Amino acid sequence: MAGGAVAAAVLVLAAPVPASAGGPTSVLIVSPGRQATASLYTTDEAYTRLEKLLGDNPTADPAAPDLHGGPGTDAINVTWLAHDVWIWRVDRIFTDAPQGPWVETFMPTESGIDFSKPGVRHAPSDSDGLMTLLSALRLLGEPPPAYAGAKAPVTQQQPAPAATVSESAPPDRGWLWLVLGIAAGAVLVIGFRPLARRLRPQLASGHG
């Protein structure tokens, strides 16, 4: 019996533990105001640094101001993912808040995350270090100039309409030259007949 219990205990300890039980595996960082994103994997040094700066299990700071995130704010959204697909935790970093930056942390429940309710508002462990990291990830400052064609609507160039003869092609004047040539020939023939009649007697007497 004792041996069976020991074997069962060994099997339990050797059983694989889901990654979600140990924490997230990747993080997505989005700055809506700058329209920029960054991502880090658990093996990145910056991932470990960001995790320490935001705190593993933060507690509410009574000195934190009233923070409001979401569209139209300056909040930088940090979404931690377990197995790279499941939301483990969400942090909102308010870089322009008074005496900031301040962080608001949301932990999901069985029904997900309710962003209509305030999260845990706290200060990072190192404010300057957090701002330096966000700056290194190019998530602070003025947004870069957008690529000229990135948001331009795709338009299909319509083929130019075939030009009509009356609009683009010059009129065919060959018939005019033909008429003029015929008329000129007729004039020459008519004018040559009287001259030929006058020359016939002279030519005849010359030969005689």
C-alpha positions as CSV (number, residue, x, y, z in Angstrom):
1,M,0.0,0.0,0.0
2,A,2.8,2.4,0.9
3,G,4.5,1.7,-2.4
4,G,1.4,2.4,-4.3
5,A,0.8,5.7,-2.5
6,V,4.4,6.8,-3.3
7,A,4.0,5.8,-7.0
8,A,0.8,7.8,-7.2
9,A,2.4,10.8,-5.6
10,V,5.3,10.6,-8.1
11,L,2.8,10.5,-11.0
12,V,1.0,13.5,-9.7
13,L,4.2,15.5,-9.3
14,A,5.4,14.4,-12.8
15,A,2.2,15.4,-14.5
16,P,2.6,18.4,-16.9
17,V,1.3,21.7,-15.5
18,P,-0.6,23.9,-18.0
19,A,1.4,27.0,-19.0
20,S,-1.6,29.1,-18.0
21,A,-1.2,28.0,-14.4
22,G,2.3,29.4,-14.4
23,G,1.5,32.7,-16.1
24,P,1.3,34.3,-19.5
25,T,3.6,33.4,-22.4
26,S,3.5,36.6,-24.5
27,V,2.3,40.2,-24.3
28,L,0.8,42.6,-26.8
29,I,1.3,46.3,-26.2
30,V,-0.8,48.8,-28.1
31,S,-0.7,52.6,-28.2
32,P,-3.9,53.7,-29.8
33,G,-3.0,57.4,-29.7
34,R,0.3,56.7,-31.6
35,Q,-1.3,53.9,-33.7
36,A,1.7,51.7,-32.8
37,T,2.1,48.2,-31.4
38,A,4.8,46.0,-29.9
39,S,4.9,42.4,-28.8
40,L,7.2,40.5,-26.5
41,Y,7.7,36.8,-25.8
42,T,8.4,35.3,-22.4
43,T,12.0,34.6,-23.4
44,D,12.6,38.3,-24.2
45,E,14.6,40.3,-21.6
46,A,12.2,43.2,-22.2
47,Y,9.3,40.9,-21.3
48,T,10.8,40.2,-17.9
49,R,11.5,43.8,-17.3
50,L,8.0,44.9,-18.2
51,E,6.5,42.2,-15.9
52,K,8.6,43.5,-13.0
53,L,7.7,47.1,-13.7
54,L,4.0,46.5,-13.7
55,G,4.1,44.2,-10.7
56,D,3.1,40.5,-10.3
57,N,0.3,41.1,-7.9
58,P,-0.4,44.8,-7.6
59,T,-2.4,46.4,-4.8
60,A,-4.6,49.5,-5.1
61,D,-2.9,52.8,-4.3
62,P,-5.2,55.2,-2.5
63,A,-3.3,58.1,-4.0
64,A,-4.0,57.0,-7.6
65,P,-6.2,59.5,-9.5
66,D,-9.4,58.6,-11.2
67,L,-8.3,56.9,-14.4
68,H,-10.5,56.4,-17.5
69,G,-9.2,54.3,-20.4
70,G,-10.6,53.2,-23.6
71,P,-10.9,54.8,-27.0
72,G,-9.8,58.4,-27.2
73,T,-7.5,58.3,-24.2
74,D,-3.8,58.2,-23.9
75,A,-3.7,54.9,-22.2
76,I,-1.4,52.2,-23.5
77,N,-3.0,48.8,-23.4
78,V,-0.9,45.8,-22.3
79,T,-2.6,42.4,-22.8
80,W,-0.9,39.4,-21.3
81,L,-1.7,36.1,-23.1
82,A,-1.5,32.5,-21.9
83,H,-0.6,30.1,-24.6
84,D,-0.5,33.3,-26.8
85,V,-4.3,33.2,-27.2
86,W,-6.1,33.5,-23.8
87,I,-6.2,36.8,-21.9
88,W,-4.3,36.4,-18.6
89,R,-4.3,40.0,-17.5
90,V,-4.8,43.5,-18.9
91,D,-2.8,46.6,-17.8
92,R,-3.6,50.1,-18.9
93,I,-0.7,52.5,-18.6
94,F,-1.6,56.2,-18.3
95,T,1.5,58.0,-19.2
96,D,0.0,61.5,-19.0
97,A,-1.9,61.1,-15.8
98,P,-1.0,63.6,-12.9
99,Q,2.2,62.4,-11.1
100,G,2.2,59.5,-13.4
101,P,2.6,57.2,-15.0
102,W,-0.2,55.2,-13.4
103,V,-1.3,51.7,-14.1
104,E,-4.8,50.1,-13.9
105,T,-4.8,46.3,-13.8
106,F,-7.7,44.1,-14.8
107,M,-7.8,40.4,-14.0
108,P,-10.3,38.2,-15.8
109,T,-13.0,36.2,-14.0
110,E,-15.1,33.3,-15.2
111,S,-17.2,35.7,-17.1
112,G,-14.3,37.6,-18.6
113,I,-13.1,41.2,-17.9
114,D,-15.6,43.9,-17.1
115,F,-14.0,47.2,-18.2
116,S,-17.0,49.2,-17.0
117,K,-15.7,48.7,-13.4
118,P,-12.5,50.2,-12.2
119,G,-9.5,47.9,-11.9
120,V,-6.6,47.9,-9.5
121,R,-5.0,51.3,-9.8
122,H,-1.3,51.5,-8.8
123,A,2.0,53.0,-9.6
124,P,4.7,51.0,-11.4
125,S,7.7,49.9,-9.5
126,D,10.0,52.3,-11.5
127,S,8.2,55.1,-13.3
128,D,11.3,56.3,-15.2
129,G,12.2,52.7,-16.1
130,L,8.7,52.1,-17.5
131,M,8.8,55.2,-19.6
132,T,12.2,54.3,-20.9
133,L,11.0,50.8,-21.9
134,L,7.9,52.2,-23.7
135,S,10.1,54.7,-25.5
136,A,12.5,52.0,-26.6
137,L,9.5,50.0,-27.9
138,R,8.5,53.2,-29.9
139,L,5.2,53.5,-28.1
140,L,5.7,57.1,-26.9
141,G,5.9,60.5,-28.7
142,E,4.3,61.8,-31.7
143,P,3.0,59.3,-34.2
144,P,5.2,58.8,-37.2
145,P,4.0,60.1,-40.6
146,A,1.7,57.5,-42.1
147,Y,2.7,55.8,-45.2
148,A,1.1,57.7,-48.1
149,G,-0.7,54.6,-49.4
150,A,-1.5,52.9,-46.2
151,K,-4.9,54.3,-45.7
152,A,-5.7,55.6,-49.2
153,P,-8.7,53.9,-50.7
154,V,-8.0,51.5,-53.4
155,T,-9.4,52.8,-56.7
156,Q,-9.4,51.0,-60.0
157,Q,-8.4,53.1,-62.8
158,Q,-11.1,53.2,-65.5
159,P,-9.9,52.9,-69.1
160,A,-10.1,56.0,-71.1
161,P,-13.1,56.1,-73.4
162,A,-12.3,55.4,-77.0
163,A,-12.1,58.7,-78.8
164,T,-14.5,59.2,-81.7
165,V,-13.3,60.3,-85.1
166,S,-14.9,63.7,-84.8
167,E,-13.2,64.4,-81.4
168,S,-9.7,63.1,-81.8
169,A,-8.9,61.8,-85.3
170,P,-8.3,64.5,-88.0
171,P,-10.7,64.4,-90.9
172,D,-9.7,62.4,-93.9
173,R,-8.9,64.9,-96.7
174,G,-7.8,62.3,-99.3
175,W,-11.1,62.6,-101.2
176,L,-10.5,66.4,-101.5
177,W,-7.2,65.9,-103.2
178,L,-8.7,63.3,-105.5
179,V,-11.4,65.7,-106.7
180,L,-8.9,68.5,-107.2
181,G,-6.7,66.2,-109.2
182,I,-9.5,65.1,-111.5
183,A,-10.6,68.7,-112.0
184,A,-7.0,69.8,-112.8
185,G,-6.7,67.0,-115.3
186,A,-10.0,68.0,-117.0
187,V,-8.8,71.6,-117.3
188,L,-5.6,70.5,-118.9
189,V,-7.4,68.3,-121.4
190,I,-9.9,71.0,-122.4
191,G,-7.1,73.6,-122.8
192,F,-4.9,71.2,-124.8
193,R,-7.5,70.4,-127.5
194,P,-7.5,73.9,-129.2
195,L,-3.7,74.0,-129.1
196,A,-3.5,70.6,-130.8
197,R,-5.8,71.7,-133.6
198,R,-3.6,74.7,-134.3
199,L,-0.5,72.6,-134.4
200,R,-1.8,69.9,-136.7
201,P,-1.5,72.0,-140.0
202,Q,1.9,73.2,-139.2
203,L,3.1,69.8,-138.3
204,A,1.6,68.4,-141.6
205,S,3.3,71.1,-143.8
206,G,6.6,70.6,-142.1
207,H,6.6,66.9,-142.9
208,G,5.6,67.7,-146.6
